[in-house]
Amino acid sequence: MNILVVNSSAQGEASVSTGLARAFVEQIAGARVVIRDVGSEPIPHLVAGTLSGVRGVADSAEEYRAQALSDGLIAELQDADVIVIGAPMYNFGIASTLKAWFDHVLRPRVTFRYTEAGPEGLLKGKRAVVIESRGGVYSSGPAVSQDGQEQHLRSMLGFMGIEQVTFVRVEGLGMGPEAAAQAIEAARQELRDLAGRGLALAA
Ligand SMILES: Cc1cc2nc3c(=O)[nH]c(=O)nc-3n(C[C@H](O)[C@H](O)[C@H](O)COP(=O)(O)O)c2cc1C
């Protein structure tokens, strides 16, 4: 089994999501793991000089460089059976570094295409596990509508054909050390169960 881990925390070794992602993949015997940490080594934003290359049409040296980066990131994704994403919530959404990664792998005619019947994802048969770390609580209570993270991630993965996604929420990390410790332990257990089931993902 090939696993691609995409971490996006800007907190380095102190990151909850990165730590949980690491512990998770260590429990999967025999897996070949590739780690892409965009929180430490960011992918550039799409800008006027690079956009065309990333979308598949390169002309200038800058566009060719950008396309080569995008090609490499897409190849990592195509090679993976399972994608594990460490996704801290930053300002109600995903980290901009993670968005930049998605901007580089969502390429028309390569990871998705438009057909007469509508869009079609071209990455079939893959699964994803997304670890969402948050200071507050968004799965229930008054802040549910402020969760700009989970649906966005589900849309981007689904658009590429990755529809089997398990979200593991680590919430309330900013609500005192006891609440944080409990949330981390619950997520650790959830991930342990998932690894124990051989990644037979819960719906
Ligand atoms: C720049 C920044 C923005 C944040 N914005 C939010 C937010 O909008 N909502 C929230 O619940 N937590 C927010 N947090 C808290 C993080 O989600 C929380 O610290 C989480 O542990 C980060 O994940 P990590 O430990 O994997 O880095 C923010 C943290 C930072 C550093």
The ligand as a Tripos MOL2 file, in Angstrom:
@<TRIPOS>MOLECULE
LIG
   31    33     1     0     0
SMALL
NO_CHARGES

@<TRIPOS>ATOM
      1 C1         -3.1780   31.2950   12.1240 C.3       1 LIG1
      2 C2         -4.1190   30.4870   12.9540 C.ar      1 LIG1
      3 C3         -5.4760   30.5840   12.7340 C.ar      1 LIG1
      4 C4         -6.3520   29.7950   13.4670 C.ar      1 LIG1
      5 N1         -7.6930   29.8930   13.2120 N.ar      1 LIG1
      6 C5         -8.5480   29.0790   13.8700 C.ar      1 LIG1
      7 C6         -9.9430   29.1270   13.6000 C.ar      1 LIG1
      8 O1        -10.4360   29.8660   12.7660 O.2       1 LIG1
      9 N2        -10.7500   28.2990   14.3010 N.ar      1 LIG1
     10 C7        -10.2720   27.4230   15.2280 C.ar      1 LIG1
     11 O2        -11.0480   26.6860   15.8170 O.2       1 LIG1
     12 N3         -8.9480   27.3560   15.5010 N.ar      1 LIG1
     13 C8         -8.0870   28.1710   14.8610 C.ar      1 LIG1
     14 N4         -6.7410   28.0960   15.1230 N.ar      1 LIG1
     15 C9         -6.2600   27.0980   16.0850 C.3       1 LIG1
     16 C10        -5.7270   25.8720   15.3790 C.3       1 LIG1
     17 O3         -6.7130   25.2960   14.5550 O.3       1 LIG1
     18 C11        -5.2640   24.8610   16.4080 C.3       1 LIG1
     19 O4         -4.1890   25.4500   17.1200 O.3       1 LIG1
     20 C12        -4.7910   23.5400   15.8500 C.3       1 LIG1
     21 O5         -4.1770   22.8070   16.8590 O.3       1 LIG1
     22 C13        -3.7770   23.6980   14.7860 C.3       1 LIG1
     23 O6         -3.4210   22.4100   14.2930 O.3       1 LIG1
     24 P1         -1.9360   21.8690   14.4060 P.3       1 LIG1
     25 O7         -1.6670   21.6210   15.8770 O.co2     1 LIG1
     26 O8         -1.9510   20.6220   13.6290 O.co2     1 LIG1
     27 O9         -1.0190   22.9000   13.8670 O.co2     1 LIG1
     28 C14        -5.8550   28.8950   14.4360 C.ar      1 LIG1
     29 C15        -4.4760   28.7940   14.6550 C.ar      1 LIG1
     30 C16        -3.6160   29.5830   13.9300 C.ar      1 LIG1
     31 C17        -2.1380   29.4460   14.1610 C.3       1 LIG1
@<TRIPOS>BOND
     1     1     2 1
     2     2     3 ar
     3     2    30 ar
     4     3     4 ar
     5     4     5 ar
     6     4    28 ar
     7     5     6 ar
     8     6     7 ar
     9     6    13 1
    10     7     8 2
    11     7     9 ar
    12     9    10 ar
    13    10    11 2
    14    10    12 ar
    15    12    13 ar
    16    13    14 ar
    17    14    15 1
    18    14    28 ar
    19    15    16 1
    20    16    17 1
    21    16    18 1
    22    18    19 1
    23    18    20 1
    24    20    21 1
    25    20    22 1
    26    22    23 1
    27    23    24 1
    28    24    25 2
    29    24    26 1
    30    24    27 1
    31    28    29 ar
    32    29    30 ar
    33    30    31 1
@<TRIPOS>SUBSTRUCTURE
     1 LIG1         1 GROUP 0 **** ****
